Amino acid sequence: MWYLIIQYFKFLLKSTNQHGVHSPFIYDLITKCFYEKTDYPEYKDIQNYKSTLKNNDAIISVEDLGPGSRKTKTHQRKVSQIAKISGTNLSRSKLLFRLSKYFKPNQVLELGTSLGIATHAVHLGTPNCNILSIEGCPNISKFTCNRLKPLKNITIENANFSEVLPNLSKHTFDLIFFDGNHQKEATLNYFETLLPTAHNNSVFIFDDIYWSKGMTEAWETIKKHPKVSVTIDTFNWGFVFFRNEQAKEDFVIRL
C-alpha cells in the first residue's frame, strides 16, 4: 500500500493535462475522449450493470491464477464482494466506453473478464465490435458468460492466458485490455506474445501499472520497446501505441 501511495505522489508531480501536450493525436485523445463531458445515456446502462452485480449475493468459488485480490484471500466469494473489490470502477468503466466509442475497434481482446464490467462498457461503446474476453477462473467465466449472453459479438473463453495467447499471435486486434495476472514476468510475456497482433493504429491498455514494484518495472520495460512509439501513463492505466508516424514520446496525464 505504501508503494502505491508514494508512486501516486510522484505521478502528481510529473503529470500534466492537455495544456502540456504538443502532439495533435494525444491532444485530441485527451480533449475529445479522456476529458469528454457528455452525459451519455449508456452511462446508465453501465451503472445499472454494476449495481446489479453489487446487489447479487450469489457465492462463487474463485480460483486465482495470478496474485489474487489484496483485500480478500477466501476462495468462496459473493458476487457483490467481487464487484466491489475487483471489478472496474464506474469512472473507469465510463472511460472504457468513451475509448471504445472514440477508437471504434473492430476486434477487441480482454485478458481478465472477471464479472464483465469492462467487457460490457466496451461493447456499449462499439456494439458491433467483436470482443474476445479470456477468464482463468471457470466459475467466474461461467457466471459472466450467462450475464452477457444477451449481448452480441462477445465471446468469453475460460483458459489460462499463457496457454491460449500463443494461438492468438496470428490474429489482429485493434484494442487489447490487459487486466489479468498483475505480475512482472507474466505481463511482459503477454505483451511480447501479443505484439505481433498489433497494427499501426492498435492500442494496448495495461491495468494497475503501479500495483507493485514489479508491475511498474514491466511498464518501464514496455515503454522502451522499439516497436512502441507513444505511451500515456494515467497512473491506473498505461496506454501503448504503435504509430509509425508518431515521434517516440511518453506522456503522464492526470484524469
N, C-alpha and C positions, 0 to 999 in steps of 0.2 A: 504493500500500500504506500509506504514512504517513497519507494522508487517512482511510482506513478505521480505522486504529488510533486516531487522535485522536478520531474520531467515536464509537468504541466507549467510550472513557473518558468522554466527555461523556454518552453514553447511560447508563452505570452511575451517574453522579451524579444523573441525572434520574429513573431508573426506580424502580418500586416493585413490590409484589406485591399479592395480593388485599386485604391489610390497609389499603392506601391508596386503596381504591376504594369509592365510596358509591352507585354505580349498580347496582341489582339485576341488570339484564341483563348488564352487564360482569362483575359479581362471579360470577354463575352460569357464564358462559363461561369464566372463569379457573379456577374451582374444579372445575367438572364436565367441562371439556374440556382446557384448557391444562395443568393440573396433575394431571389424572386418572391414577391409577397402576395401573389394571387391566392385567394382562399378557394381552392379547387373543390368542387363537390365530392371528388373522390377521397378527399381527406376524411369525410365522414365514414366512408366505407373502410378506410384504413383504421380509424379509431374504433369502429364497431367490431371489426375482426379481432383486434387486440383485446377489447373489453370483454368480448365473449370468451376468449381464452382465459382471461384473468378471473373470470367468474366460474370457470369449469373446475370442479373438484375431483374429476376422474384421476385415478392413480396410474402412472406409467412406470414400469420397471426400466430404468435407464442404464445403458451400457456406454460408458465414456471411453472412446478410443483415443482421445487426446488427453490433455492435462485435466479436463473436467472443470467443474464450477469451483470458484474460490469460496463461495458462500455456503455451499452445502455439499457434503460428501455421501449422503444417503443415496441409495440406488432406487428407492421407492419414492417417487416424487409426484405431487399433484400437478396437473396441467397448469393450474393457476400459479403455482410456485415457479415452474419453468418459464412461464410467460413473464413473470415479474423479474426474475433474476437473469435469465439467459436470452430472452427474446430481444430483437431490435426495438429500441425505444421509439416513441411516437415521432419525435423530431427527425430522427434519422430515417424512419420509415417514409416520412413525407419527402425527405431529401432524395431517397432512392426513387420514389415516384417521379420527382422532378428530373432526376438524372435520366431515368428511362424515357420520359417524355421529351427531354432535350436531345439525347443522342439517338433515339429511335432505333435501338438494336433489333436485328432480326434473329440472332442466335445468342442466347444467354446461358452461361454456366454458373451455378452456385455451388460452392463447397460448404456444406453445413446447412441443411434445410431447417433443422430444429422444428418449430411449430408453424413454419411457413409465413411468418410475418413479413420478412423481407421479400420472399417469393411473391406474395400477394401484392405488395406495393409495386414491384417491378412490373408485374402483369397489368396492373391498373394503368401504369404509365404508357405501356405499349401493348394493348390487348392481343394484337396479332403476332407478337414475337413468340418464338419457341424457347421455352425455358427448360433446361435440364438441371435438376437440383439433386445433389447426392448427399445422403444422410447415412452416417455409420451405424446409428442405433436402430435396430429393426423395429422396436416397438414405437419409437417416435416417428419413424418413417411411415409405418402403417397408419398411425393416428393422423398424421398430416396429409397423407395421401387421400384419406377419406374426407378430410376437411376441405381440401382443394379440388376434389373430384368434379364439382360443377363447372370449374373454370377450364377453358380450352387451352390447348398448346402447352400444358405443364406436365412434365414427366418427372416423377420422383423415384430415384433409384436407391435402394438400400445396398451400400457397398463400402468397403474400406477404400479410402482415397488412393492409397499407394498401389492398390491392385487394379483399380479401374481407370486411373488417369492415363497410363501409357496407351490404352486403347483409344483415347480421345485425341492423341497427338496429331492425327491426320485431319481432324476437323478444323473448322474455322469459327471463332467466337468473336462477337463484337463487344461483349461485356462479360467479364468474369468477376464474381464476387467471392473473395477468399474469406470465409467465416467459419472455419472448422478447427483444425488442430493448430492451436496457437503456440507452436514451438519452433525454435530457430531452424533446425535441420529439416524438419518436415515442411515448413513454409518455403524454404529455399528449394527443396526438392520439387514441390508442387509448381513453383514458379518456373524452374528450368524445364520441367516436363511439359508444361502448357505453353511455353514460349513459342513453339512452332505453330500454335493455333492462332496467334495474334497477327493482325494485318496493320496497315498504316494508321487506320482510324480506330483501332481497338482501344479499350480502356480496361485496365485491371484495377480492382479496388481491394485493398487489404484492410481487414478489420483489426482494431486493437494493436496498432503498431507500437504502442508503449505499454502493452500488457505486462511485459517483463523485459529485463535487460537483453535476453536472447532474441525476443521479437524485434526490439529496436536495432540490434545488430543485423538481423535479417533484412530489415527495412533499409539500413545504410548500404548493405551489400547490393540489394536490388537497385537502388538509386544509381549506383556506379556501373551497372551492367552496360556494355557498349550498345546494346540494342534499345536501351531506354533513352528517350530523348528528353522528356519532361516529366517531373513528378510534382505532386501537391501534397503537402503534409497538413492535414486539418486536425491533428492530434488523435482523434478517434480513428480516422481513416487515412490511408495513404493511397493516392491516385497515381497510376503509372500510364504514360502514353508513349507511343512508338512512332510519332510523326516525323518522317524524314525531313520535311521542310522546316521543322522547328529547331532552333538552336538549343543545345543542351542546357537545361536550367532547372533548378529546384526551387519551388515556391513553398512558403509557410503561410497559410491563410487561416485567419480566425473565422469561424462560422457563427 
